[in-house]
Amino acid sequence: MTRLRLTLPLCAFIAALATNGQTVHSNAFARMLDDASGLQSAERWEDAVKVYRRLEIMDSASIEVAYGMGVCLGHIPGEREAAAERFARAVRLGSVEAKYQLALTRNRQQRFDEAVALFDAYRKELKRDVPDEEIGRQARMTTTARQLLAHPVPVTITNMGPRINSKANDYSPVITADGTTMYFTSRRTGSTGGMRDPSGQYLEDIYVARRENGAWGNAANVGAPLNTFVHDATVGLSPDGGSMIIYRTAQNLVSGDLYECVKHLGAWEPPAKMTERVNSANHEPSATISPDGSEIYFTSDRPGGMGGRDIYRIRKLPGGEWSLPLNLGPAINTPYDEDAPFMHSDGTTLFFSSNGHSTMGGYDIFKSTLVDPDMNGWTPPENMGHPLNTVNDDIFFCLSEDGRTGYFSSERAGGIGGQDIYGIVFPESQLDHLVVRGVVTDVLEEPVQARIVLTGEADGEMIGVYNSNARTGRYLMVVKPGERYNMTVEAPGFIPRSDALSTVGVQGGLREIPLDLTLTRDENTAKAKP
C-alpha cells in the first residue's frame, strides 16, 4: 500500500480549514449569545437559561455567559443558589458588575458580611453602572436585615397548604372582614383558556376559598365573568365581600386597567372599568376600598409622583363623582416603589409594601395610621419585622377585622411553589385604636345617609367627620381607648341628634364598639315642602 504523502500546499489547506472552522464556531457562539441576551431582555428567563447552558458547554470561561446566566437564574424560583455560583464565577473572571449582583445575592442568602464586603469593593471600582446612592441604599438593607433577624417578632406563620397553594405562583390574597372568604390570584394549571405567557406561566386567574369550622376548603376557580382569556387578578375587596377590584389586561396582555365588580344576589356582575381618576395611560396595578366605599387607595407610576410607584387616594364627592387623585405624600411614598395598599376595615390603618423604606431586601410590609384625614396626615411607616418580612419580596398583606390574623404572599424556603400564600397570627391586635361601627336608619329601619361629627368632650376639638353609606346606612369611626367624645348626627330632612361616647374602661381585647343610630324625620321640614 502506498502511503499518502502530505504536501505543503495540502497542509496549508487543512490549517486554513481548521481556522475557518474556528471562525464558524465563533460566529455560532456570537449568534447564540445574542439569542440568549434577547430572551433575557424579554424576561423569558427559562428559555434564556436553556441557551446559556449550551453556551457554558462551548465556553465555560465566558464572562458574558456567566453573568447573563446569573441574572436569569436569579429570576427563577428555587434557582438563586445557582445564580450565586454564576455571579461568583463572573467575579473571578473579572466582571465588575457581577460584584454588585453577587452582593445582592449574598444578602438574599443572609451572608451579610460577604454582602457588605462586596458592596464596598464595588463602590471602589472606577467604572461601574450603579451610582453611589443606590449602592448605599442596598448596603443599608443589609444592615436592616441583620438587625431585624436578630430581633424577630413573636408571630406564628403558616403556609396555607395545598388546598390554597399550588406548584405555580399564588399571591395577592384579599379577605372579607369576618375572615371566612378569601380570593386570590393564581397561575396554576387549569386557567381560563389554558394560555401561557412568554415566560411559560399560565395567565392569571382569580380563585376563591372559604373557611368553615376553622378550616379552609379547597380553592376553586371563580369562573366568568371575573376570569377571561387574558390576565385577571385580585386587587382589593370591600370588608363585606360585596365589591371587588380586579386588574385585567388588554388583549395584548401588556397594558391593563382596574375594574370594579359588584356581587348581586350572590353572583358577581360583569366587571366595570373604574373611573379615569384611577385608570390612566400609566400603570395602576393595585387598589383597596375603604370600609364605607367612599375612598379608593391605589398605586400608579404616573408623572408627578415621588418616584417609582406611589400610593394615591380618591374620595367620592357629595355629588357622587370622584375627586382628583391625591398623592399620599412623602410620609408614605419614596423615590422608589410602594405597592399593594390594604386599608383595614377600621378605615384608618393602611398596610402596604415598599422597597424604598427601611427594608430587609426587596419589598417589605409596612403599617401606617391615618391621623388627620383632612390634611393627609399619616404616622411614619413601621416595618412589621421578621419573620413576616424577609430578604425576599413580601407583599400583598391583608388583615382580618380582629387585627390578629393576616395573610400575605412570599417566596420562602419550604414553600409549595414559587410565591405562596401564608397565614400569620399575631399575639395581639395590630390596631392601636378602637372602631365604632353601626348603621344609621330612620324609625322604619330604612338606611339614612348621615354626617357624623365627632369632637372631644373636654376641649371640643374636632376629631373627625364620618359619613354613613347611602345604600346600607353603615358607618365606621376610629377612636382611642380611654377617651370621652361628643357625637352629632345630621341628615337632610331629619332632626339632628347629639350623643356622648365614652371609651373609658373598655377592655383591652375589645377592638370594636357596636352602635346603631336612629334618626327621626323633621315633620316641619316635610310640611314646608311644596
C-alpha positions as a Python dict, from the first residue, in 0.01 Angstrom:
ca = {
    (1, 'M'): (0, 0, 0),
    (2, 'T'): (140, 334, -95),
    (3, 'R'): (139, 586, 196),
    (4, 'L'): (-10, 920, 105),
    (5, 'R'): (242, 1199, 146),
    (6, 'L'): (107, 1527, 280),
    (7, 'T'): (246, 1801, 65),
    (8, 'L'): (294, 2158, 191),
    (9, 'P'): (3, 2308, -1),
    (10, 'L'): (-232, 2044, 138),
    (11, 'C'): (-109, 2112, 491),
    (12, 'A'): (-181, 2478, 442),
    (13, 'F'): (-530, 2394, 314),
    (14, 'I'): (-612, 2183, 622),
    (15, 'A'): (-477, 2453, 851),
    (16, 'A'): (-695, 2707, 676),
    (17, 'L'): (-992, 2473, 707),
    (18, 'A'): (-933, 2441, 1082),
    (19, 'T'): (-908, 2817, 1111),
    (20, 'N'): (-1230, 2863, 917),
    (21, 'G'): (-1395, 2602, 1138),
    (22, 'Q'): (-1300, 2802, 1447),
    (23, 'T'): (-1444, 3114, 1282),
    (24, 'V'): (-1771, 2932, 1217),
    (25, 'H'): (-1773, 2825, 1583),
    (26, 'S'): (-1717, 3184, 1697),
    (27, 'N'): (-1994, 3312, 1478),
    (28, 'A'): (-2233, 3048, 1608),
    (29, 'F'): (-2134, 3136, 1965),
    (30, 'A'): (-2197, 3505, 1900),
    (31, 'R'): (-2537, 3435, 1745),
    (32, 'M'): (-2641, 3215, 2036),
    (33, 'L'): (-2521, 3479, 2281),
    (34, 'D'): (-2735, 3737, 2102),
    (35, 'D'): (-3032, 3498, 2119),
    (36, 'A'): (-2982, 3445, 2493),
    (37, 'S'): (-2949, 3818, 2551),
    (38, 'G'): (-3269, 3884, 2357),
    (39, 'L'): (-3463, 3625, 2556),
    (40, 'Q'): (-3322, 3774, 2874),
    (41, 'S'): (-3434, 4125, 2772),
    (42, 'A'): (-3782, 3985, 2702),
    (43, 'E'): (-3779, 3835, 3056),
    (44, 'R'): (-3814, 3484, 2913),
    (45, 'W'): (-3582, 3363, 3184),
    (46, 'E'): (-3620, 2988, 3144),
    (47, 'D'): (-3581, 3000, 2767),
    (48, 'A'): (-3270, 3216, 2804),
    (49, 'V'): (-3122, 2972, 3056),
    (50, 'K'): (-3155, 2686, 2804),
    (51, 'V'): (-2941, 2881, 2556),
    (52, 'Y'): (-2693, 2991, 2823),
    (53, 'R'): (-2643, 2628, 2931),
    (54, 'R'): (-2539, 2537, 2577),
    (55, 'L'): (-2307, 2836, 2570),
    (56, 'E'): (-2149, 2727, 2900),
    (57, 'I'): (-2055, 2396, 2738),
    (58, 'M'): (-1896, 2583, 2447),
    (59, 'D'): (-1706, 2829, 2668),
    (60, 'S'): (-1714, 2795, 3045),
    (61, 'A'): (-1479, 3093, 3083),
    (62, 'S'): (-1708, 3348, 2918),
    (63, 'I'): (-1783, 3645, 3143),
    (64, 'E'): (-2094, 3731, 2939),
    (65, 'V'): (-2236, 3379, 2975),
    (66, 'A'): (-2168, 3355, 3349),
    (67, 'Y'): (-2317, 3697, 3418),
    (68, 'G'): (-2622, 3652, 3193),
    (69, 'M'): (-2688, 3307, 3336),
    (70, 'G'): (-2676, 3452, 3688),
    (71, 'V'): (-2927, 3724, 3602),
    (72, 'C'): (-3174, 3474, 3453),
    (73, 'L'): (-3140, 3215, 3731),
    (74, 'G'): (-3198, 3489, 3987),
    (75, 'H'): (-3548, 3537, 3844),
    (76, 'I'): (-3643, 3169, 3858),
    (77, 'P'): (-3785, 3033, 4187),
    (78, 'G'): (-3552, 2785, 4352),
    (79, 'E'): (-3250, 2879, 4139),
    (80, 'R'): (-3095, 3157, 4346),
    (81, 'E'): (-2814, 2934, 4474),
    (82, 'A'): (-2723, 2855, 4115),
    (83, 'A'): (-2739, 3228, 4034),
    (84, 'A'): (-2487, 3299, 4310),
    (85, 'E'): (-2247, 3042, 4162),
    (86, 'R'): (-2260, 3213, 3821),
    (87, 'F'): (-2205, 3560, 3965),
    (88, 'A'): (-1914, 3434, 4173),
    (89, 'R'): (-1762, 3282, 3857),
    (90, 'A'): (-1812, 3610, 3670),
    (91, 'V'): (-1635, 3795, 3952),
    (92, 'R'): (-1338, 3556, 3931),
    (93, 'L'): (-1329, 3613, 3555),
    (94, 'G'): (-1304, 3990, 3611),
    (95, 'S'): (-1662, 4119, 3582),
    (96, 'V'): (-1714, 4444, 3771),
    (97, 'E'): (-2096, 4442, 3764),
    (98, 'A'): (-2105, 4083, 3889),
    (99, 'K'): (-1965, 4212, 4222),
    (100, 'Y'): (-2280, 4416, 4273),
    (101, 'Q'): (-2513, 4134, 4169),
    (102, 'L'): (-2327, 3889, 4391),
    (103, 'A'): (-2360, 4133, 4683),
    (104, 'L'): (-2739, 4140, 4630),
    (105, 'T'): (-2745, 3762, 4613),
    (106, 'R'): (-2537, 3725, 4930),
    (107, 'N'): (-2788, 3949, 5111),
    (108, 'R'): (-3070, 3718, 5000),
    (109, 'Q'): (-2864, 3424, 5127),
    (110, 'Q'): (-2824, 3609, 5460),
    (111, 'R'): (-2446, 3606, 5419),
    (112, 'F'): (-2431, 3966, 5531),
    (113, 'D'): (-2057, 4007, 5594),
    (114, 'E'): (-1982, 3897, 5238),
    (115, 'A'): (-2252, 4127, 5104),
    (116, 'V'): (-2105, 4429, 5284),
    (117, 'A'): (-1753, 4348, 5162),
    (118, 'L'): (-1876, 4313, 4803),
    (119, 'F'): (-2068, 4642, 4818),
    (120, 'D'): (-1752, 4814, 4946),
    (121, 'A'): (-1537, 4654, 4674),
    (122, 'Y'): (-1785, 4753, 4404),
    (123, 'R'): (-1803, 5111, 4532),
    (124, 'K'): (-1425, 5143, 4484),
    (125, 'E'): (-1445, 5049, 4114),
    (126, 'L'): (-1377, 5347, 3890),
    (127, 'K'): (-1604, 5228, 3609),
    (128, 'R'): (-1937, 5090, 3722),
    (129, 'D'): (-2304, 5117, 3628),
    (130, 'V'): (-2467, 5163, 3972),
    (131, 'P'): (-2438, 5508, 4139),
    (132, 'D'): (-2318, 5563, 4496),
    (133, 'E'): (-2670, 5641, 4622),
    (134, 'E'): (-2810, 5305, 4513),
    (135, 'I'): (-2509, 5114, 4645),
    (136, 'G'): (-2558, 5285, 4981),
    (137, 'R'): (-2929, 5206, 4983),
    (138, 'Q'): (-2869, 4837, 4917),
    (139, 'A'): (-2597, 4828, 5184),
    (140, 'R'): (-2843, 4980, 5434),
    (141, 'M'): (-3088, 4700, 5352),
    (142, 'T'): (-2820, 4453, 5458),
    (143, 'T'): (-2784, 4638, 5790),
    (144, 'T'): (-3162, 4641, 5840),
    (145, 'A'): (-3187, 4271, 5759),
    (146, 'R'): (-2917, 4186, 6012),
    (147, 'Q'): (-3092, 4393, 6282),
    (148, 'L'): (-3444, 4258, 6222),
    (149, 'L'): (-3324, 3899, 6203),
    (150, 'A'): (-3157, 3947, 6542),
    (151, 'H'): (-3487, 4066, 6697),
    (152, 'P'): (-3770, 3856, 6549),
    (153, 'V'): (-4134, 3939, 6623),
    (154, 'P'): (-4325, 3667, 6814),
    (155, 'V'): (-4573, 3557, 6547),
    (156, 'T'): (-4690, 3228, 6401),
    (157, 'I'): (-4658, 3193, 6021),
    (158, 'T'): (-4810, 2900, 5835),
    (159, 'N'): (-4807, 2807, 5468),
    (160, 'M'): (-5172, 2783, 5363),
    (161, 'G'): (-5104, 2438, 5222),
    (162, 'P'): (-5211, 2253, 4909),
    (163, 'R'): (-5577, 2343, 4946),
    (164, 'I'): (-5480, 2703, 4866),
    (165, 'N'): (-5132, 2696, 4713),
    (166, 'S'): (-5013, 2515, 4402),
    (167, 'K'): (-4678, 2443, 4237),
    (168, 'A'): (-4728, 2764, 4038),
    (169, 'N'): (-4726, 3120, 4173),
    (170, 'D'): (-5014, 3203, 4411),
    (171, 'Y'): (-5042, 3554, 4551),
    (172, 'S'): (-5243, 3868, 4626),
    (173, 'P'): (-5492, 3732, 4882),
    (174, 'V'): (-5789, 3953, 4973),
    (175, 'I'): (-6022, 3853, 5252),
    (176, 'T'): (-6359, 3954, 5392),
    (177, 'A'): (-6352, 4133, 5728),
    (178, 'D'): (-6502, 3832, 5905),
    (179, 'G'): (-6218, 3613, 5777),
    (180, 'T'): (-6438, 3348, 5613),
    (181, 'T'): (-6381, 3410, 5240),
    (182, 'M'): (-6054, 3458, 5055),
    (183, 'Y'): (-5998, 3548, 4691),
    (184, 'F'): (-5651, 3530, 4541),
    (185, 'T'): (-5458, 3517, 4213),
    (186, 'S'): (-5300, 3201, 4075),
    (187, 'R'): (-5107, 3096, 3765),
    (188, 'R'): (-5176, 2727, 3806),
    (189, 'T'): (-5281, 2468, 3552),
    (190, 'G'): (-5648, 2498, 3460),
    (191, 'S'): (-5656, 2871, 3396),
    (192, 'T'): (-5933, 3005, 3175),
    (193, 'G'): (-5834, 2946, 2815),
    (194, 'G'): (-5524, 2749, 2911),
    (195, 'M'): (-5292, 3013, 2765),
    (196, 'R'): (-4934, 3081, 2876),
    (197, 'D'): (-4727, 3398, 2864),
    (198, 'P'): (-4377, 3415, 2709),
    (199, 'S'): (-4220, 3305, 3039),
    (200, 'G'): (-4418, 2980, 3022),
    (201, 'Q'): (-4655, 3063, 3309),
    (202, 'Y'): (-5031, 3028, 3273),
    (203, 'L'): (-5220, 3357, 3260),
    (204, 'E'): (-5353, 3489, 3589),
    (205, 'D'): (-5693, 3374, 3713),
    (206, 'I'): (-5891, 3452, 4028),
    (207, 'Y'): (-5965, 3175, 4279),
    (208, 'V'): (-6180, 3162, 4592),
    (209, 'A'): (-6159, 2959, 4912),
    (210, 'R'): (-6392, 2954, 5212),
    (211, 'R'): (-6333, 2873, 5576),
    (212, 'E'): (-6581, 2663, 5770),
    (213, 'N'): (-6543, 2534, 6126),
    (214, 'G'): (-6197, 2689, 6140),
    (215, 'A'): (-6060, 2510, 5832),
    (216, 'W'): (-6008, 2634, 5477),
    (217, 'G'): (-6166, 2438, 5196),
    (218, 'N'): (-6016, 2370, 4854),
    (219, 'A'): (-5967, 2674, 4632),
    (220, 'A'): (-6183, 2692, 4321),
    (221, 'N'): (-6165, 2899, 4004),
    (222, 'V'): (-6435, 3169, 4026),
    (223, 'G'): (-6500, 3144, 3652),
    (224, 'A'): (-6682, 3403, 3442),
    (225, 'P'): (-6743, 3692, 3448),
    (226, 'L'): (-6435, 3763, 3664),
    (227, 'N'): (-6200, 3536, 3469),
    (228, 'T'): (-6143, 3571, 3096),
    (229, 'F'): (-5885, 3465, 2836),
    (230, 'V'): (-5646, 3743, 2949),
    (231, 'H'): (-5482, 3819, 3285),
    (232, 'D'): (-5738, 3863, 3566),
    (233, 'A'): (-5600, 3931, 3914),
    (234, 'T'): (-5731, 4013, 4259),
    (235, 'V'): (-5656, 4363, 4381),
    (236, 'G'): (-5898, 4478, 4654),
    (237, 'L'): (-6209, 4362, 4837),
    (238, 'S'): (-6467, 4551, 5040),
    (239, 'P'): (-6496, 4434, 5403),
    (240, 'D'): (-6832, 4267, 5343),
    (241, 'G'): (-6712, 4096, 5024),
    (242, 'G'): (-6979, 4264, 4814),
    (243, 'S'): (-6742, 4462, 4594),
    (244, 'M'): (-6407, 4363, 4443),
    (245, 'I'): (-6141, 4544, 4243),
    (246, 'I'): (-5957, 4336, 3984),
    (247, 'Y'): (-5676, 4406, 3737),
    (248, 'R'): (-5739, 4295, 3380),
    (249, 'T'): (-5504, 4325, 3086),
    (250, 'A'): (-5598, 4419, 2734),
    (251, 'Q'): (-5587, 4162, 2456),
    (252, 'N'): (-5218, 4240, 2402),
    (253, 'L'): (-5151, 4110, 2758),
    (254, 'V'): (-4935, 4418, 2822),
    (255, 'S'): (-5149, 4720, 2907),
    (256, 'G'): (-5433, 4687, 3157),
    (257, 'D'): (-5681, 4864, 3382),
    (258, 'L'): (-5854, 4829, 3717),
    (259, 'Y'): (-6216, 4713, 3717),
    (260, 'E'): (-6479, 4707, 3992),
    (261, 'C'): (-6707, 4407, 4034),
    (262, 'V'): (-7026, 4406, 4241),
    (263, 'K'): (-7199, 4100, 4380),
    (264, 'H'): (-7577, 4089, 4335),
    (265, 'L'): (-7795, 3813, 4479),
    (266, 'G'): (-7487, 3607, 4550),
    (267, 'A'): (-7341, 3629, 4197),
    (268, 'W'): (-7076, 3857, 4050),
    (269, 'E'): (-7193, 4102, 3789),
    (270, 'P'): (-6970, 4179, 3486),
    (271, 'P'): (-6673, 4398, 3588),
    (272, 'A'): (-6695, 4769, 3505),
    (273, 'K'): (-6383, 4971, 3428),
    (274, 'M'): (-6306, 5208, 3711),
    (275, 'T'): (-6307, 5584, 3684),
    (276, 'E'): (-6041, 5768, 3483),
    (277, 'R'): (-5943, 5927, 3814),
    (278, 'V'): (-5780, 5588, 3884),
    (279, 'N'): (-5701, 5440, 3543),
    (280, 'S'): (-5459, 5632, 3326),
    (281, 'A'): (-5219, 5575, 3039),
    (282, 'N'): (-4970, 5463, 3305),
    (283, 'H'): (-4966, 5151, 3520),
    (284, 'E'): (-5212, 5109, 3808),
    (285, 'P'): (-5171, 4751, 3939),
    (286, 'S'): (-5318, 4768, 4292),
    (287, 'A'): (-5604, 4926, 4484),
    (288, 'T'): (-5807, 4895, 4804),
    (289, 'I'): (-6155, 5016, 4901),
    (290, 'S'): (-6233, 5199, 5225),
    (291, 'P'): (-6493, 5032, 5451),
    (292, 'D'): (-6777, 5267, 5354),
    (293, 'G'): (-6684, 5270, 4985),
    (294, 'S'): (-6619, 5643, 4985),
    (295, 'E'): (-6243, 5621, 4925),
    (296, 'I'): (-6013, 5423, 4697),
    (297, 'Y'): (-5640, 5393, 4755),
    (298, 'F'): (-5439, 5282, 4452),
    (299, 'T'): (-5086, 5265, 4315),
    (300, 'S'): (-4963, 5433, 4000),
    (301, 'D'): (-4638, 5527, 3830),
    (302, 'R'): (-4796, 5835, 3670),
    (303, 'P'): (-4588, 6153, 3628),
    (304, 'G'): (-4575, 6399, 3916),
    (305, 'G'): (-4527, 6145, 4194),
    (306, 'M'): (-4247, 6096, 4442),
    (307, 'G'): (-4080, 5845, 4209),
    (308, 'G'): (-4144, 5487, 4102),
    (309, 'R'): (-4489, 5364, 4204),
    (310, 'D'): (-4675, 5581, 4453),
    (311, 'I'): (-4994, 5533, 4652),
    (312, 'Y'): (-5279, 5775, 4576),
    (313, 'R'): (-5627, 5834, 4717),
    (314, 'I'): (-5953, 5948, 4562),
    (315, 'R'): (-6272, 6036, 4753),
    (316, 'K'): (-6634, 6029, 4648),
    (317, 'L'): (-6769, 6384, 4644),
    (318, 'P'): (-7120, 6482, 4760),
    (319, 'G'): (-7249, 6477, 4403),
    (320, 'G'): (-7131, 6118, 4354),
    (321, 'E'): (-6831, 6196, 4132),
    (322, 'W'): (-6475, 6112, 4233),
    (323, 'S'): (-6217, 6367, 4343),
    (324, 'L'): (-5885, 6421, 4173),
    (325, 'P'): (-5613, 6177, 4288),
    (326, 'L'): (-5422, 6285, 4598),
    (327, 'N'): (-5066, 6157, 4640),
    (328, 'L'): (-5024, 6034, 4999),
    (329, 'G'): (-4701, 6232, 5015),
    (330, 'P'): (-4351, 6173, 5149),
    (331, 'A'): (-4468, 6014, 5475),
    (332, 'I'): (-4585, 5710, 5272),
    (333, 'N'): (-4421, 5735, 4930),
    (334, 'T'): (-4050, 5728, 4847),
    (335, 'P'): (-3844, 5779, 4529),
    (336, 'Y'): (-3873, 5402, 4482),
    (337, 'D'): (-4178, 5169, 4472),
    (338, 'E'): (-4477, 5145, 4703),
    (339, 'D'): (-4739, 4886, 4613),
    (340, 'A'): (-5023, 4658, 4732),
    (341, 'P'): (-5208, 4900, 4965),
    (342, 'F'): (-5462, 4745, 5202),
    (343, 'M'): (-5691, 4972, 5404),
    (344, 'H'): (-5815, 4781, 5706),
    (345, 'S'): (-6185, 4770, 5786),
    (346, 'D'): (-6119, 5016, 6069),
    (347, 'G'): (-6083, 5282, 5800),
    (348, 'T'): (-5755, 5428, 5926),
    (349, 'T'): (-5483, 5161, 5929),
    (350, 'L'): (-5303, 5128, 5597),
    (351, 'F'): (-5078, 4832, 5522),
    (352, 'F'): (-4860, 4840, 5211),
    (353, 'S'): (-4537, 4705, 5067),
    (354, 'S'): (-4232, 4914, 4982),
    (355, 'N'): (-3879, 4866, 4856),
    (356, 'G'): (-3795, 5227, 4936),
    (357, 'H'): (-3845, 5248, 5313),
    (358, 'S'): (-3615, 5066, 5555),
    (359, 'T'): (-3644, 4710, 5420),
    (360, 'M'): (-3457, 4383, 5461),
    (361, 'G'): (-3436, 4347, 5083),
    (362, 'G'): (-3692, 4365, 4807),
    (363, 'Y'): (-4045, 4450, 4923),
    (364, 'D'): (-4124, 4459, 5296),
    (365, 'I'): (-4466, 4507, 5456),
    (366, 'F'): (-4528, 4832, 5647),
    (367, 'K'): (-4807, 4982, 5857),
    (368, 'S'): (-4920, 5344, 5893),
    (369, 'T'): (-5222, 5511, 6054),
    (370, 'L'): (-5426, 5799, 5914),
    (371, 'V'): (-5425, 6059, 6193),
    (372, 'D'): (-5559, 6360, 6000),
    (373, 'P'): (-5796, 6269, 5714),
    (374, 'D'): (-5842, 6629, 5601),
    (375, 'M'): (-5471, 6715, 5594),
    (376, 'N'): (-5349, 6380, 5459),
    (377, 'G'): (-5159, 6314, 5782),
    (378, 'W'): (-5000, 5972, 5835),
    (379, 'T'): (-4783, 5822, 6105),
    (380, 'P'): (-4430, 5720, 5996),
    (381, 'P'): (-4449, 5376, 5830),
    (382, 'E'): (-4350, 5093, 6063),
    (383, 'N'): (-4167, 4787, 5931),
    (384, 'M'): (-4365, 4489, 6062),
    (385, 'G'): (-4049, 4295, 6132),
    (386, 'H'): (-3913, 3947, 6078),
    (387, 'P'): (-4029, 3674, 6016),
    (388, 'L'): (-4321, 3840, 5838),
    (389, 'N'): (-4061, 4028, 5632),
    (390, 'T'): (-3760, 3853, 5483),
    (391, 'V'): (-3471, 3932, 5248),
    (392, 'N'): (-3703, 3840, 4957),
    (393, 'D'): (-4026, 4008, 4840),
    (394, 'D'): (-4305, 4003, 5098),
    (395, 'I'): (-4617, 4167, 4963),
    (396, 'F'): (-4999, 4173, 4935),
    (397, 'F'): (-5070, 4176, 5309),
    (398, 'C'): (-5427, 4186, 5440),
    (399, 'L'): (-5558, 4169, 5797),
    (400, 'S'): (-5883, 4033, 5937),
    (401, 'E'): (-6117, 4251, 6137),
    (402, 'D'): (-5987, 4141, 6476),
    (403, 'G'): (-5640, 4272, 6391),
    (404, 'R'): (-5466, 3945, 6480),
    (405, 'T'): (-5493, 3722, 6173),
    (406, 'G'): (-5334, 3820, 5844),
    (407, 'Y'): (-5246, 3679, 5503),
    (408, 'F'): (-4969, 3768, 5260),
    (409, 'S'): (-4763, 3645, 4963),
    (410, 'S'): (-4400, 3542, 4986),
    (411, 'E'): (-4134, 3323, 4830),
    (412, 'R'): (-3950, 3148, 5110),
    (413, 'A'): (-3793, 2814, 5199),
    (414, 'G'): (-4035, 2528, 5243),
    (415, 'G'): (-4297, 2664, 5003),
    (416, 'I'): (-4507, 2460, 4766),
    (417, 'G'): (-4445, 2664, 4452),
    (418, 'G'): (-4282, 2994, 4364),
    (419, 'Q'): (-4484, 3255, 4551),
    (420, 'D'): (-4716, 3103, 4810),
    (421, 'I'): (-4987, 3245, 5033),
    (422, 'Y'): (-4913, 3238, 5406),
    (423, 'G'): (-5122, 3298, 5714),
    (424, 'I'): (-4988, 3487, 6015),
    (425, 'V'): (-5124, 3510, 6369),
    (426, 'F'): (-5008, 3795, 6593),
    (427, 'P'): (-5008, 3759, 6974),
    (428, 'E'): (-5207, 4081, 6999),
    (429, 'S'): (-5405, 4313, 6775),
    (430, 'Q'): (-5207, 4515, 6524),
    (431, 'L'): (-5456, 4801, 6565),
    (432, 'D'): (-5381, 5067, 6824),
    (433, 'H'): (-5732, 5212, 6836),
    (434, 'L'): (-6099, 5117, 6865),
    (435, 'V'): (-6362, 5103, 6594),
    (436, 'V'): (-6717, 5228, 6645),
    (437, 'R'): (-6939, 5067, 6387),
    (438, 'G'): (-7311, 5054, 6317),
    (439, 'V'): (-7593, 5167, 6089),
    (440, 'V'): (-7792, 5489, 6069),
    (441, 'T'): (-8161, 5434, 5998),
    (442, 'D'): (-8496, 5606, 6033),
    (443, 'V'): (-8770, 5478, 6262),
    (444, 'L'): (-8881, 5237, 5987),
    (445, 'E'): (-8526, 5095, 5980),
    (446, 'E'): (-8458, 5233, 5634),
    (447, 'P'): (-8091, 5334, 5577),
    (448, 'V'): (-8003, 5703, 5602),
    (449, 'Q'): (-7703, 5883, 5458),
    (450, 'A'): (-7592, 6092, 5754),
    (451, 'R'): (-7300, 6310, 5856),
    (452, 'I'): (-7142, 6226, 6192),
    (453, 'V'): (-6920, 6485, 6361),
    (454, 'L'): (-6701, 6362, 6647),
    (455, 'T'): (-6545, 6609, 6892),
    (456, 'G'): (-6351, 6578, 7216),
    (457, 'E'): (-6564, 6625, 7529),
    (458, 'A'): (-6302, 6819, 7720),
    (459, 'D'): (-6189, 7072, 7457),
    (460, 'G'): (-6448, 7046, 7181),
    (461, 'E'): (-6172, 6984, 6927),
    (462, 'M'): (-6293, 6812, 6612),
    (463, 'I'): (-6174, 6452, 6590),
    (464, 'G'): (-6326, 6364, 6255),
    (465, 'V'): (-6622, 6378, 6019),
    (466, 'Y'): (-6775, 6049, 5905),
    (467, 'N'): (-7049, 5962, 5658),
    (468, 'S'): (-7283, 5666, 5657),
    (469, 'N'): (-7330, 5472, 5334),
    (470, 'A'): (-7632, 5591, 5134),
    (471, 'R'): (-7728, 5239, 5028),
    (472, 'T'): (-7673, 5048, 5353),
    (473, 'G'): (-7662, 5315, 5625),
    (474, 'R'): (-7339, 5167, 5758),
    (475, 'Y'): (-7076, 5389, 5917),
    (476, 'L'): (-6742, 5344, 6089),
    (477, 'M'): (-6544, 5572, 6321),
    (478, 'V'): (-6199, 5530, 6473),
    (479, 'V'): (-6146, 5638, 6834),
    (480, 'K'): (-5884, 5597, 7106),
    (481, 'P'): (-5926, 5391, 7424),
    (482, 'G'): (-5979, 5582, 7748),
    (483, 'E'): (-6138, 5893, 7593),
    (484, 'R'): (-6473, 6076, 7610),
    (485, 'Y'): (-6634, 6223, 7298),
    (486, 'N'): (-6940, 6414, 7182),
    (487, 'M'): (-7112, 6296, 6865),
    (488, 'T'): (-7353, 6491, 6644),
    (489, 'V'): (-7552, 6311, 6374),
    (490, 'E'): (-7719, 6512, 6095),
    (491, 'A'): (-7904, 6432, 5772),
    (492, 'P'): (-8127, 6646, 5545),
    (493, 'G'): (-8492, 6611, 5647),
    (494, 'F'): (-8412, 6466, 5989),
    (495, 'I'): (-8386, 6611, 6340),
    (496, 'P'): (-8018, 6627, 6445),
    (497, 'R'): (-7920, 6425, 6748),
    (498, 'S'): (-7630, 6455, 6991),
    (499, 'D'): (-7484, 6174, 7199),
    (500, 'A'): (-7196, 6114, 7436),
    (501, 'L'): (-6948, 5842, 7351),
    (502, 'S'): (-6703, 5704, 7606),
    (503, 'T'): (-6423, 5452, 7562),
    (504, 'V'): (-6310, 5478, 7925),
    (505, 'G'): (-6278, 5135, 8080),
    (506, 'V'): (-6313, 4947, 7751),
    (507, 'Q'): (-6146, 4609, 7785),
    (508, 'G'): (-5810, 4582, 7607),
    (509, 'G'): (-5917, 4284, 7397),
    (510, 'L'): (-6225, 4462, 7262),
    (511, 'R'): (-6145, 4639, 6936),
    (512, 'E'): (-6496, 4722, 6818),
    (513, 'I'): (-6794, 4901, 6973),
    (514, 'P'): (-7131, 4839, 6803),
    (515, 'L'): (-7354, 5146, 6795),
    (516, 'D'): (-7666, 5175, 6579),
    (517, 'L'): (-7823, 5520, 6542),
    (518, 'T'): (-8185, 5612, 6465),
    (519, 'L'): (-8290, 5949, 6323),
    (520, 'T'): (-8639, 6095, 6340),
    (521, 'R'): (-8782, 6277, 6042),
    (522, 'D'): (-8836, 6651, 6083),
    (523, 'E'): (-9210, 6695, 6028),
    (524, 'N'): (-9173, 7073, 5995),
    (525, 'T'): (-8933, 7023, 5705),
    (526, 'A'): (-9173, 6779, 5543),
    (527, 'K'): (-9467, 7022, 5574),
    (528, 'A'): (-9261, 7306, 5430),
    (529, 'K'): (-9208, 7118, 5103),
    (530, 'P'): (-9435, 7240, 4817),
}
